[in-house]
Amino acid sequence: MAEARYQDLSDTERRDALEVVERASVHKAHLLEKDIWVVATLGVLFHAPFAEHLIFKGGTSLSKVWQAIRRFSEDVDITYDIRAFAPDLVADTGDEALPPTRSQQKRWTRAIRARLDEWVRDQALPVVRKGLANAGFTADVHADEDRLFVRYESLFEEIDFVRPEVKLEFGARSTGDPHASRPVVCDAAAFLPDLMFPETRPCAMLAERTFWEKATAIHVYCRQERRRGERLSRHWHDLARLDEAGIVASALADRELAGSVARHKTMFFTENDARGERIDYEAAVSGGLRLIPSGTAHAVLADDYARMQADGMLLDEGEPFDALMEQCADIESRANSLKAL
């Protein structure tokens, strides 16, 4: 049985403990530290009065819940089920809770943004601040519109790519379906069984939906022929790992899910390509998906990927960037061979 809580140790004891795990594992000590803060913050959120309406999503859920990617993911993405957050808006709109017209979408977006900023400031902020303090974690917690930032005093020298801060981004324009409740533990826990680390059991978006969320975001990036790449190469890495885990195959086979994501993005994320033409998400998931960037974007993403490797964000050496692109090209080919929705 665990005899002590990690957060009750002295700074020196906590630093020594994480350095022991670093030597025994593929994890860097400063990332182990941040992972503990991520799990502690999730634990507070998913024990809050509003927890039943929250869905954990994004890359960190792929890592912490589904163990589907081999990189450290530091930001926390949370969806507040729109059916609970704005029941007045979604009444009589069906299971997908989508606005019936684009003008309604604009009204919904304005209303939700205003309500979400207020909710983060007045409800989420005090709950997280008090919950972390009660659990023995000292942090500076502040809100910025629809985001919360949990700033902690790191035990290690700060690395530019990994700040001693947990960023929580909230949204409330989706149901978050499909999702499931799963356990989450700290990466260090398995190596130090005599210490008690934070743990929780969030409701998490299924990895198949996260695949389509990421794939369509990459599609937009490629169609817009962007030239920036900072912190973006992780999306291509995630697709490759999801493929290896068998999640891509099940996501591609789920045409209903693909259509649901496309309809949601069509309504809420109107984007134009590099030539000013509106991006058609339903066409993208029905045989027109683009996952490989062209021109200088490839080199920019390759540099970003190399930096991610150098900073220890990957839990293995990771394949060369060109090999990663080849795997994503294969995913693109398989996706585009499917029949239309």
C-alpha positions in Angstrom: 0.0 0.0 0.0 1.2 3.5 -0.8 2.6 5.1 2.3 2.9 8.8 1.3 1.5 11.2 -1.3 3.8 12.5 -3.8 2.7 16.1 -3.2 3.5 15.8 0.6 7.2 15.1 0.0 9.8 17.9 0.2 11.1 19.5 -3.1 14.3 17.5 -2.8 12.4 14.2 -2.3 10.1 14.8 -5.2 13.0 15.7 -7.5 14.9 12.6 -6.4 11.9 10.4 -7.0 11.3 11.7 -10.5 15.0 11.4 -11.4 14.8 7.7 -10.3 11.9 7.2 -12.7 13.8 9.0 -15.5 16.7 6.6 -15.1 14.4 3.6 -15.1 12.2 4.6 -18.0 11.9 6.5 -21.3 10.4 9.5 -19.5 12.2 12.8 -18.8 11.9 14.0 -15.2 10.5 17.4 -16.1 7.8 15.7 -18.3 7.0 13.3 -15.5 6.5 16.3 -13.2 4.2 18.0 -15.7 2.2 14.8 -16.2 1.5 14.7 -12.5 0.1 18.2 -12.7 -2.0 17.2 -15.7 -3.5 14.3 -13.9 -4.0 16.2 -10.7 -5.9 19.0 -12.6 -8.0 16.4 -14.4 -8.8 14.8 -11.1 -10.2 18.1 -9.7 -12.2 18.8 -12.8 -13.8 15.3 -13.0 -14.8 15.4 -9.3 -16.5 18.8 -9.7 -20.3 19.3 -9.5 -20.4 19.8 -13.3 -18.1 16.8 -14.1 -20.9 14.7 -15.6 -21.2 17.1 -18.5 -17.4 17.3 -19.3 -15.7 15.2 -22.0 -11.9 15.0 -22.1 -10.6 15.1 -25.7 -7.6 15.8 -27.9 -4.0 14.5 -28.0 -3.6 14.2 -24.2 -6.7 12.0 -24.1 -5.1 9.8 -26.7 -2.0 9.5 -24.6 -3.5 9.3 -21.1 -6.8 7.5 -21.7 -6.3 5.4 -24.8 -2.5 4.9 -24.7 -2.6 5.2 -28.4 0.3 7.7 -29.0 3.9 7.6 -27.9 4.5 11.3 -27.1 4.1 13.6 -24.2 1.0 15.7 -24.7 0.7 18.6 -22.3 -2.5 20.6 -23.0 -5.9 19.6 -21.8 -8.9 19.9 -24.1 -12.3 19.7 -22.5 -15.8 19.9 -24.1 -18.8 20.8 -22.0 -21.7 19.0 -23.6 -23.7 21.6 -25.5 -26.9 19.9 -24.5 -26.2 20.6 -20.9 -24.4 23.9 -21.3 -27.0 25.6 -23.6 -30.2 23.6 -23.5 -32.2 26.6 -24.6 -30.2 26.8 -27.9 -30.3 23.1 -28.8 -34.0 22.4 -28.0 -35.6 20.4 -30.9 -32.3 20.2 -32.9 -31.9 16.4 -32.8 -29.1 14.1 -31.4 -26.3 16.0 -33.0 -27.4 19.4 -31.5 -26.5 21.4 -34.6 -27.9 24.8 -35.5 -30.4 24.6 -38.3 -29.0 27.5 -40.3 -25.7 29.4 -40.6 -27.3 32.6 -39.1 -28.3 30.5 -36.1 -24.8 29.1 -35.9 -23.5 32.7 -35.6 -26.0 33.4 -32.9 -25.1 30.2 -31.0 -21.4 30.9 -31.3 -21.7 34.4 -29.9 -23.9 33.2 -27.0 -21.7 30.2 -26.1 -18.5 32.2 -26.2 -19.9 34.7 -23.8 -21.4 32.1 -21.5 -18.2 30.0 -21.6 -15.9 32.8 -20.7 -18.2 33.6 -17.7 -18.4 29.9 -16.7 -14.6 29.4 -16.8 -14.1 32.6 -14.7 -16.9 32.1 -12.2 -17.2 28.3 -11.9 -14.2 26.4 -13.3 -11.5 28.7 -11.9 -12.5 28.6 -8.3 -13.2 24.8 -8.4 -9.7 24.1 -9.9 -8.0 26.5 -7.6 -9.6 25.2 -4.4 -9.4 21.6 -5.5 -5.7 21.7 -6.2 -5.0 23.5 -2.9 -7.1 20.9 -1.0 -5.1 18.1 -2.6 -1.8 19.6 -1.6 -0.8 21.2 -4.9 0.3 24.9 -4.8 -0.3 26.7 -8.1 -1.2 30.0 -9.6 -4.5 29.4 -11.4 -5.9 32.1 -13.7 -8.5 32.4 -16.4 -8.1 33.9 -19.9 -11.5 33.9 -21.7 -12.3 30.2 -22.4 -8.9 28.9 -21.0 -7.5 28.1 -17.6 -3.8 28.2 -16.8 -2.3 26.2 -13.9 1.2 27.6 -13.3 3.4 25.7 -10.9 6.9 26.1 -9.6 9.0 23.5 -11.4 11.5 21.3 -9.6 13.7 21.4 -12.8 15.2 23.9 -15.1 12.6 25.3 -17.5 12.7 24.1 -21.1 11.3 26.5 -23.6 9.2 23.9 -25.4 7.7 22.6 -22.1 6.5 25.3 -19.8 5.7 24.6 -16.1 2.1 25.3 -16.8 -1.0 23.2 -17.6 -3.3 24.9 -20.1 -6.9 23.8 -20.1 -9.0 24.8 -23.2 -12.8 24.5 -22.9 -15.3 24.3 -25.7 -19.1 23.9 -25.6 -20.3 23.6 -29.2 -20.3 19.8 -29.4 -21.9 16.9 -27.6 -18.5 15.1 -27.3 -20.1 11.9 -28.5 -19.1 9.1 -28.6 -17.3 8.9 -25.3 -16.5 6.5 -22.5 -15.3 6.6 -18.9 -11.7 5.4 -18.4 -9.0 5.5 -15.7 -6.1 7.8 -15.9 -2.9 7.4 -13.8 0.5 9.2 -13.7 3.3 7.9 -15.8 5.6 7.7 -12.7 3.2 5.6 -10.6 4.2 2.3 -12.0 7.9 2.9 -11.1 7.3 4.1 -7.5 4.6 1.8 -6.0 5.3 3.1 -2.5 4.2 6.6 -3.4 0.6 7.7 -4.0 0.1 9.7 -7.1 -3.0 11.5 -8.4 -5.4 9.5 -10.5 -8.9 10.0 -11.9 -11.5 8.5 -14.2 -12.6 11.1 -16.8 -15.2 10.7 -19.5 -13.2 10.7 -22.7 -14.0 11.1 -26.3 -13.5 7.9 -28.2 -10.2 7.8 -30.2 -12.0 7.2 -33.5 -13.7 10.6 -33.3 -10.4 12.2 -32.3 -8.9 10.7 -35.5 -11.5 12.4 -37.6 -11.1 15.7 -35.7 -7.3 15.6 -36.3 -7.5 14.4 -39.9 -9.9 17.2 -40.9 -7.8 19.8 -39.2 -4.8 18.5 -41.1 -6.9 18.7 -44.3 -7.6 22.3 -43.7 -3.9 23.0 -43.0 -2.9 21.3 -46.3 -5.7 23.0 -48.4 -4.7 26.5 -47.0 -1.0 25.8 -47.9 0.1 27.2 -44.6 3.8 27.9 -43.8 3.8 27.8 -40.1 4.5 24.6 -38.2 5.3 25.3 -34.6 3.8 22.5 -32.4 1.8 21.2 -35.3 3.9 18.2 -36.4 2.4 16.3 -33.5 -0.8 15.8 -35.4 0.9 13.8 -38.1 2.7 11.7 -35.5 -0.6 11.0 -33.8 -2.3 9.8 -37.0 0.6 7.3 -37.5 0.3 6.0 -34.0 -3.5 5.8 -34.2 -3.0 3.7 -37.4 -0.6 1.3 -35.6 -3.1 1.0 -32.8 -5.8 -0.1 -35.3 -7.9 3.0 -34.5 -7.6 4.5 -38.0 -9.1 1.3 -39.5 -12.2 1.4 -37.2 -12.6 5.2 -37.7 -12.5 4.9 -41.5 -15.1 2.1 -41.3 -17.4 4.3 -39.3 -19.0 6.3 -42.0 -21.7 7.7 -39.7 -19.0 9.1 -37.3 -17.1 10.6 -40.3 -20.3 12.3 -41.5 -21.1 13.6 -38.0 -17.7 15.2 -37.6 -17.9 16.7 -41.1 -21.4 18.2 -40.5 -20.3 19.7 -37.2 -17.2 21.2 -38.8 -19.2 22.5 -41.7 -21.5 24.4 -39.4 -19.0 25.7 -36.8 -15.6 25.8 -38.6 -16.1 27.5 -41.9 -12.7 27.8 -43.6 -11.4 28.8 -47.1 -8.5 27.3 -48.9 -5.5 29.1 -50.4 -7.6 30.1 -53.4 -10.4 31.5 -51.3 -12.8 28.6 -52.0 -14.8 27.2 -49.1 -13.5 23.9 -47.7 -16.1 21.1 -48.0 -15.6 18.8 -45.0 -18.1 16.2 -46.2 -16.3 16.0 -49.5 -13.0 15.6 -47.5 -14.2 12.6 -45.5 -15.9 11.1 -48.6 -12.8 10.6 -50.9 -11.1 14.0 -50.9 -9.0 14.0 -47.8 -5.6 15.7 -47.9 -3.0 14.8 -45.3 0.3 15.6 -47.0 1.4 19.3 -47.1 3.2 20.7 -50.1 6.0 23.2 -50.7 7.9 24.7 -47.8 5.3 23.5 -45.3 6.9 20.1 -45.4 10.3 21.5 -44.3 8.7 23.7 -41.6 6.9 20.7 -40.1 10.1 18.6 -40.3 12.0 21.2 -38.3 9.2 21.2 -35.7 9.2 17.4 -35.5 13.0 17.5 -35.0 12.6 19.9 -32.1 9.9 17.8 -30.5 12.3 14.8 -30.7 15.2 16.8 -29.2 13.1 18.1 -26.3 12.1 14.6 -25.3 8.5 14.9 -26.2 8.5 11.5 -28.0 8.7 8.5 -25.7 10.8 6.7 -28.3 13.2 7.9 -30.9 10.4 8.3 -33.5 10.8 7.4 -37.1 12.3 9.9 -39.6 9.9 12.6 -40.6 9.8 11.4 -44.2 8.7 8.0 -43.0 6.0 9.6 -40.9 4.7 11.4 -44.1 4.8 8.1 -46.0 2.6 6.4 -43.4 0.1 9.4 -43.4 0.1 9.2 -47.2 -1.0 5.6 -46.9 -3.8 6.6 -44.5 -4.9 9.3 -47.0 -5.0 6.8 -49.8 -7.1 4.3 -47.7 -9.4 7.1 -46.6 -10.0 8.3 -50.1 -10.8 4.8 -51.4 -13.9 4.7 -49.3 -17.4 5.2 -50.7 -19.1 8.6 -50.4 -21.2 9.2 -47.3 
